[in-house]
Amino acid sequence: MTESSQRNNPDSGSGERTPLSKRGGGDPGTRGRTTIADGVVEKIAGMAARDVVGVHAMGSGLSRTFGAVRDRVPGGGKSVTRGVKAEVGESQTALDLEIVVDYGVAISDVARDVRENVIAAVERMTGLEVVEVNIAVSDVKLPDEDDDDDGNDDQRLQ
């Protein structure tokens, strides 16, 4: 064998071939890197927070007003990420949620349930460690208040 062919084929000197299982660095599941966008975590957290009894809506009054307008535009659709902000690192994430609670519920209980539900959903679906879930209660929905998100403008339109 020539010297140049030995350089191009490192196994040629020993006469042994490397088994296929040794190539590529081991388990295929560990090859490469997975990145998760902030928006993905925000959607998961938004859905999990809305599932909690006592959460009436997500977001501040202003964001809910803009969201209600966007929901009425064809193709606009409901924004699951309204009231949710995520910061995602390589292995951890932190979340800020802004919620509106129903009148009569214990806010501390709702906040605890939201935290538990959001942490469980985000960690299960993404594998990221949730280091904190900050919750800001921006409003309380009273029983006699009109709901901005209903889209029922029948009383105004004749």
ROMI-855779 format. One line per field, with one value per residue: residue in three letters; x, y, z of N, C-alpha, C, O in turn; chain; residue number from 0. Coordinates in steps of 0.2 Angstrom, whole numbers, plus 2048, in hexadecimal, padded with zeros to 3 digits. Layout:
BEGIN
r: (ALA/...)
n.xx: (X/...)
n.yy: (Y/...)
n.zz: (Z/...)
ca.xx: (X/...)
ca.yy: (Y/...)
ca.zz: (Z/...)
c.xx: (X/...)
c.yy: (Y/...)
c.zz: (Z/...)
o.xx: (X/...)
o.yy: (Y/...)
o.zz: (Z/...)
c: (A/...)
k: (NUM/...)
This chain:
BEGIN
r: (MET/THR/GLU/SER/SER/GLN/ARG/ASN/ASN/PRO/ASP/SER/GLY/SER/GLY/GLU/ARG/THR/PRO/LEU/SER/LYS/ARG/GLY/GLY/GLY/ASP/PRO/GLY/THR/ARG/GLY/ARG/THR/THR/ILE/ALA/ASP/GLY/VAL/VAL/GLU/LYS/ILE/ALA/GLY/MET/ALA/ALA/ARG/ASP/VAL/VAL/GLY/VAL/HIS/ALA/MET/GLY/SER/GLY/LEU/SER/ARG/THR/PHE/GLY/ALA/VAL/ARG/ASP/ARG/VAL/PRO/GLY/GLY/GLY/LYS/SER/VAL/THR/ARG/GLY/VAL/LYS/ALA/GLU/VAL/GLY/GLU/SER/GLN/THR/ALA/LEU/ASP/LEU/GLU/ILE/VAL/VAL/ASP/TYR/GLY/VAL/ALA/ILE/SER/ASP/VAL/ALA/ARG/ASP/VAL/ARG/GLU/ASN/VAL/ILE/ALA/ALA/VAL/GLU/ARG/MET/THR/GLY/LEU/GLU/VAL/VAL/GLU/VAL/ASN/ILE/ALA/VAL/SER/ASP/VAL/LYS/LEU/PRO/ASP/GLU/ASP/ASP/ASP/ASP/ASP/GLY/ASN/ASP/ASP/GLN/ARG/LEU/GLN)
n.xx: (804/802/80A/801/7F4/7F3/7F2/7E5/7DD/7DB/7D9/7E0/7ED/7EC/7E3/7D7/7C6/7BB/7AD/79C/794/79C/79F/79B/799/791/781/773/76A/770/777/77A/771/763/759/74D/741/73C/72E/728/729/721/715/712/711/707/6FC/6FB/6FA/6ED/6E5/6E3/6D7/6CE/6D6/6D3/6D6/6E5/6F2/6F4/6E7/6E9/6F0/6E7/6DC/6E2/6E4/6D7/6D2/6DB/6D7/6CB/6CE/6CF/6D8/6E0/6DF/6DF/6EB/6F6/700/6FE/701/70C/71D/72D/73D/74A/757/765/763/759/74B/741/732/726/716/706/6F7/6E5/6D9/6CB/6BD/6BC/6C4/6D2/6E0/6ED/6ED/6E9/6F4/6FE/6FA/6FA/708/70D/706/70B/719/71A/715/71E/72B/729/726/730/73C/744/74A/740/743/73D/72C/724/716/70A/6FC/6F1/6E4/6D3/6C5/6B5/6A5/69A/6A0/6A2/6A9/6B8/6BE/6B4/6AE/6A1/698/68B/681/684/684/678)
n.yy: (7FA/80B/81A/825/81F/819/823/828/81E/819/80D/804/800/7F7/7ED/7EA/7EE/7FB/7F8/7FB/800/808/813/824/829/822/820/824/82D/837/83E/84E/85D/864/872/87C/887/897/89A/88E/889/892/890/883/886/890/888/87F/887/88D/882/881/881/890/899/8A6/8AD/8B1/8BD/8CF/8DC/8E5/8DD/8D3/8DA/8DD/8D0/8CC/8D3/8CE/8C1/8C2/8C5/8BD/8AE/8B2/8AC/8A5/8AA/8A0/8A3/8AF/8B9/8B2/8B0/8AA/8A5/89C/891/887/87B/87F/888/897/89F/8AB/8AF/8B7/8B9/8B8/8B6/8AD/8B4/8B1/8A6/89F/8A8/8A5/897/894/899/891/884/887/889/87C/875/87A/879/86B/867/86E/869/85B/85B/862/85F/868/870/879/887/892/898/8A6/8AF/8BB/8C2/8CB/8CF/8CD/8C3/8C8/8C2/8C9/8D0/8D5/8CA/8CD/8C4/8BC/8C0/8C2/8CD/8D0/8D8/8E5/8E6/8E8)
n.zz: (800/7FC/804/803/802/80E/817/813/817/826/82C/825/829/834/831/836/836/83A/844/83F/84A/851/84A/848/855/85F/867/85D/861/868/85F/859/85B/864/862/86A/866/86D/86B/86A/877/87D/878/87C/88A/88B/887/891/89C/89A/89C/8A9/8B6/8BB/8B4/8AA/89F/895/895/895/897/88B/882/881/87B/86E/86A/869/85E/854/854/84D/840/831/830/83A/847/858/864/86C/873/879/887/88C/88E/88A/88E/887/88A/887/88F/898/89D/8A0/8A5/8A2/8A7/8A4/8AB/8AB/8B8/8BD/8C7/8D8/8D9/8E2/8E0/8E3/8E3/8D6/8CF/8D4/8CF/8C1/8C0/8C3/8B8/8AD/8AE/8AE/8A1/899/89C/89A/88C/885/88C/892/8A1/8AB/8B3/8B9/8BB/8B9/8BF/8BB/8C0/8B7/8B7/8BD/8B9/8BA/8BE/8B8/8AD/89C/890/887/87E/878/86C/869/863/861/867/865/857/84B)
ca.xx: (800/806/809/7FB/7EE/7F3/7EF/7DE/7DA/7DF/7D9/7E4/7F3/7EA/7E0/7D0/7C1/7B7/7A6/797/791/7A1/79F/796/799/78C/77A/771/766/775/77B/777/76F/75C/757/746/73F/738/727/726/728/71C/70E/710/710/701/6F7/6FB/6F7/6E6/6E1/6E1/6D1/6CF/6DA/6CE/6DA/6EC/6F4/6F1/6E1/6EB/6F2/6E0/6D8/6E5/6E3/6D0/6D2/6DF/6D3/6C5/6D1/6D0/6DF/6E4/6DF/6E0/6F2/6F7/706/6FD/702/711/724/731/744/74C/75E/767/760/755/746/73E/72C/722/70F/702/6F0/6DF/6D6/6C4/6BC/6BA/6C9/6D8/6E5/6F3/6EC/6E9/6FB/702/6F7/6FD/70F/70E/704/710/720/71A/714/724/730/727/726/737/742/748/749/73D/746/738/726/722/70F/707/6F5/6EF/6DD/6CE/6BF/6AF/69F/696/6A4/6A2/6B0/6BB/6C0/6AE/6AC/69A/696/684/67D/686/683/671)
ca.yy: (800/811/81E/829/81B/817/829/829/818/818/806/7FF/7FD/7F2/7E7/7E9/7F3/7FD/7F6/800/803/80C/819/82A/82B/81F/820/829/832/83C/842/854/862/866/878/87D/88F/89A/89A/887/888/897/88D/87E/889/893/883/87C/88C/88D/87C/881/884/896/89D/8A8/8AF/8B2/8C3/8D5/8DF/8E7/8D7/8CF/8DE/8DC/8C9/8CB/8D6/8CA/8BB/8C3/8C5/8B6/8AB/8B5/8A6/8A6/8A9/89C/8A6/8B5/8B9/8AD/8B2/8A4/8A5/895/890/880/876/882/88D/89B/8A1/8B1/8AF/8BC/8B5/8BB/8B1/8AE/8B7/8AC/8A1/8A1/8A9/8A1/890/894/89A/88A/87F/889/888/875/872/87D/875/864/867/871/864/855/85C/864/85C/86E/871/87F/88A/896/89B/8AC/8B0/8C1/8C2/8D2/8D1/8C8/8C3/8C8/8BE/8CD/8D4/8D2/8C7/8D0/8BF/8B8/8C1/8C3/8D4/8D0/8DD/8EB/8E6/8E7)
ca.zz: (800/7FC/80A/803/803/815/81A/812/81A/82C/82F/821/82C/839/82E/839/834/840/844/83E/850/854/846/849/85C/864/867/858/864/86B/85A/857/860/863/865/86B/866/873/86A/86C/87E/87F/876/881/891/88A/887/898/8A1/899/89E/8B1/8B9/8BE/8B0/8A6/899/895/893/898/893/885/87E/87F/876/868/868/867/857/850/853/848/83A/82E/830/840/84C/85F/865/872/877/87D/88E/88D/88C/88C/88D/887/889/884/893/89D/89B/8A5/8A2/8A5/8A5/8A6/8AA/8AE/8BC/8BE/8CD/8DD/8DA/8E6/8DC/8E5/8E1/8CF/8CD/8D5/8CA/8BB/8C0/8C2/8B2/8A8/8AF/8AC/89A/895/89D/896/884/883/88F/895/8A8/8AC/8B9/8BD/8B8/8BD/8BD/8BC/8BF/8B5/8B8/8C0/8B5/8BE/8BB/8B4/8A8/895/88E/881/879/876/865/869/862/85E/86B/862/850/84A)
c.xx: (804/805/803/7F4/7ED/7F0/7E8/7DA/7DD/7DE/7DD/7EA/7F1/7E7/7D9/7CC/7BD/7B0/7A1/794/796/7A1/79A/795/793/785/777/76D/76A/778/777/774/768/75B/750/745/73B/731/724/724/722/715/70D/70E/709/6FB/6F6/6F8/6EF/6E2/6E0/6DB/6D2/6D3/6D4/6D1/6E1/6ED/6F1/6EB/6E3/6EC/6EB/6DC/6DB/6E4/6DC/6CF/6D5/6DB/6CD/6C8/6D2/6D7/6E3/6E4/6E1/6E8/6F3/6FC/704/6FE/708/718/729/738/747/753/75F/763/75A/750/743/738/729/71B/70B/6FB/6EB/6DB/6CF/6C2/6BA/6BF/6CF/6DE/6EC/6F3/6EC/6F0/6FF/700/6FA/704/710/70C/709/717/71F/719/71B/72A/72F/728/72D/73D/746/746/746/73F/741/732/723/71B/70D/700/6F3/6E8/6D9/6C7/6B9/6A9/69B/699/6A3/6A9/6B2/6BC/6BA/6AD/6A5/698/68F/680/67E/684/67B/670)
c.yy: (806/815/823/825/819/81D/82A/823/816/811/801/7FC/7F7/7EC/7E6/7EF/7F5/7FB/7FC/804/808/813/81E/82C/828/820/826/82F/838/840/848/858/864/86D/879/885/891/89A/893/886/88D/894/887/881/88C/88E/880/881/88D/887/87C/884/88A/89B/89F/8AA/8B0/8B9/8C9/8D7/8E1/8E2/8D3/8D3/8DD/8D5/8C8/8CE/8D1/8C3/8BC/8C4/8BE/8B4/8AE/8AF/8A9/8A5/8A6/89F/8AC/8B4/8B5/8B0/8AD/8A7/89E/895/889/87A/878/887/891/89E/8A7/8B0/8B5/8B9/8BA/8B5/8B2/8B0/8B1/8A7/8A3/8A2/8A5/899/88F/895/894/885/881/888/880/872/874/879/86E/863/869/86B/85E/856/85E/861/862/86E/878/882/88F/898/8A0/8AE/8B7/8C1/8CA/8D4/8CB/8C9/8C3/8C5/8C3/8D1/8D0/8CF/8CA/8CA/8BB/8B9/8C2/8CB/8D5/8D6/8E4/8EB/8E4/8E5)
c.zz: (800/802/809/804/80A/819/819/815/820/82E/82B/824/831/836/830/836/83A/83F/843/845/853/850/849/850/860/862/862/85B/867/866/858/85D/85F/866/865/86B/86C/872/86B/873/880/87D/87B/888/890/88A/88E/89D/8A0/89B/8A6/8B2/8BD/8BA/8AA/89F/89A/892/896/894/88C/880/87C/87A/86F/865/865/85F/852/84F/84E/841/837/82D/836/845/853/860/86C/876/87A/884/890/88A/88F/88A/88D/886/886/888/898/89A/8A0/8A1/8A6/8A3/8A8/8A5/8AD/8B2/8BC/8C6/8D2/8DE/8DE/8E1/8DD/8E3/8D9/8CC/8CE/8D0/8C3/8BA/8BF/8BB/8AC/8A8/8AD/8A5/896/896/89A/88F/882/886/893/89C/8A8/8B3/8BD/8B8/8BC/8BA/8BF/8BB/8BE/8B6/8BB/8BB/8B9/8BA/8B6/8AE/8A1/894/888/87C/876/86E/864/869/860/861/867/85B/84F/842)
o.xx: (80A/800/7FF/7F0/7E8/7ED/7E4/7D4/7E2/7E3/7DE/7EC/7F5/7E7/7D5/7CE/7BC/7AD/7A3/793/794/7A4/794/791/792/783/779/76C/767/77C/772/775/766/75D/74C/748/737/72D/71E/71F/71E/710/707/709/705/6F6/6F0/6F4/6EB/6DC/6DC/6D9/6D6/6D3/6D2/6CE/6E3/6EA/6EC/6E9/6DF/6EA/6EB/6D9/6D7/6E3/6DB/6CB/6D2/6DB/6CB/6C4/6D4/6DB/6E9/6EA/6E3/6EB/6F0/6FD/709/6FB/709/718/729/73A/747/756/75B/761/757/752/742/738/729/71A/70C/6F8/6EC/6DA/6CC/6C6/6B6/6BE/6D0/6E0/6EF/6F8/6EF/6F3/703/704/6FC/707/714/710/70B/71A/724/71C/71D/72D/734/72B/72E/742/74C/740/749/73E/742/732/721/71A/70E/6FE/6F4/6E7/6DB/6C5/6B8/6A9/698/696/6A2/6AE/6AE/6BC/6BB/6AC/6A3/697/68D/67B/67A/682/679/66A)
o.yy: (806/814/824/828/818/81D/82C/824/812/80F/7FB/7F7/7F3/7E7/7E2/7F5/7F1/7FC/801/80A/80C/818/81C/830/82C/820/82C/834/83D/844/848/855/865/86E/877/888/88D/898/893/884/88B/895/887/87E/88C/88F/87F/87E/88D/888/878/88A/88B/8A1/89B/8A8/8B0/8BB/8C8/8D5/8E0/8E2/8D0/8D0/8DC/8D4/8C4/8CB/8D0/8C0/8B7/8C3/8BA/8B8/8AB/8AE/8AE/8A0/8A8/89D/8AF/8B0/8B3/8B2/8AB/8AA/89B/898/886/875/874/889/88E/8A0/8A7/8B0/8B7/8B8/8BF/8B0/8B8/8AF/8AD/8A3/8A9/89D/8A3/896/88A/891/892/882/87D/885/87E/86E/870/877/86C/85F/865/86A/85B/851/85C/861/860/86C/87D/87F/88F/898/89F/8AE/8B9/8C0/8CE/8DA/8C5/8CE/8BE/8C5/8C0/8D5/8CA/8D2/8C9/8CC/8B7/8B5/8C2/8CE/8DA/8D8/8E8/8F1/8DF/8E4)
o.zz: (803/806/80E/807/80D/81E/81E/816/820/832/82D/822/832/839/82E/835/83E/83A/845/845/857/853/84B/852/865/85C/863/859/869/867/856/862/859/86C/860/86F/86F/876/86D/875/885/881/87D/88B/895/88E/890/8A1/8A5/89C/8A8/8AF/8C1/8BB/8A7/89A/8A0/88D/89A/88F/887/87A/876/876/86A/85F/861/85C/84D/849/84B/83D/83A/82B/837/848/854/85E/871/87C/87D/887/896/884/895/885/892/881/883/885/89B/894/8A6/89B/8AC/89C/8AD/8A0/8B1/8AE/8BC/8CA/8CF/8E2/8DF/8DE/8D8/8E0/8D7/8C8/8CA/8CE/8BF/8B5/8BB/8B9/8A8/8A3/8A9/8A2/892/891/897/88C/87C/883/896/89E/8A6/8B8/8C3/8B2/8C1/8B4/8C5/8B5/8C2/8B5/8BB/8BB/8BD/8B4/8B1/8AB/8A1/896/883/876/872/86B/85E/86E/85D/85E/867/858/852/840)
c: (A/A/A/A/A/A/A/A/A/A/A/A/A/A/A/A/A/A/A/A/A/A/A/A/A/A/A/A/A/A/A/A/A/A/A/A/A/A/A/A/A/A/A/A/A/A/A/A/A/A/A/A/A/A/A/A/A/A/A/A/A/A/A/A/A/A/A/A/A/A/A/A/A/A/A/A/A/A/A/A/A/A/A/A/A/A/A/A/A/A/A/A/A/A/A/A/A/A/A/A/A/A/A/A/A/A/A/A/A/A/A/A/A/A/A/A/A/A/A/A/A/A/A/A/A/A/A/A/A/A/A/A/A/A/A/A/A/A/A/A/A/A/A/A/A/A/A/A/A/A/A/A/A/A/A/A/A/A)
k: (0/1/2/3/4/5/6/7/8/9/10/11/12/13/14/15/16/17/18/19/20/21/22/23/24/25/26/27/28/29/30/31/32/33/34/35/36/37/38/39/40/41/42/43/44/45/46/47/48/49/50/51/52/53/54/55/56/57/58/59/60/61/62/63/64/65/66/67/68/69/70/71/72/73/74/75/76/77/78/79/80/81/82/83/84/85/86/87/88/89/90/91/92/93/94/95/96/97/98/99/100/101/102/103/104/105/106/107/108/109/110/111/112/113/114/115/116/117/118/119/120/121/122/123/124/125/126/127/128/129/130/131/132/133/134/135/136/137/138/139/140/141/142/143/144/145/146/147/148/149/150/151/152/153/154/155/156/157)
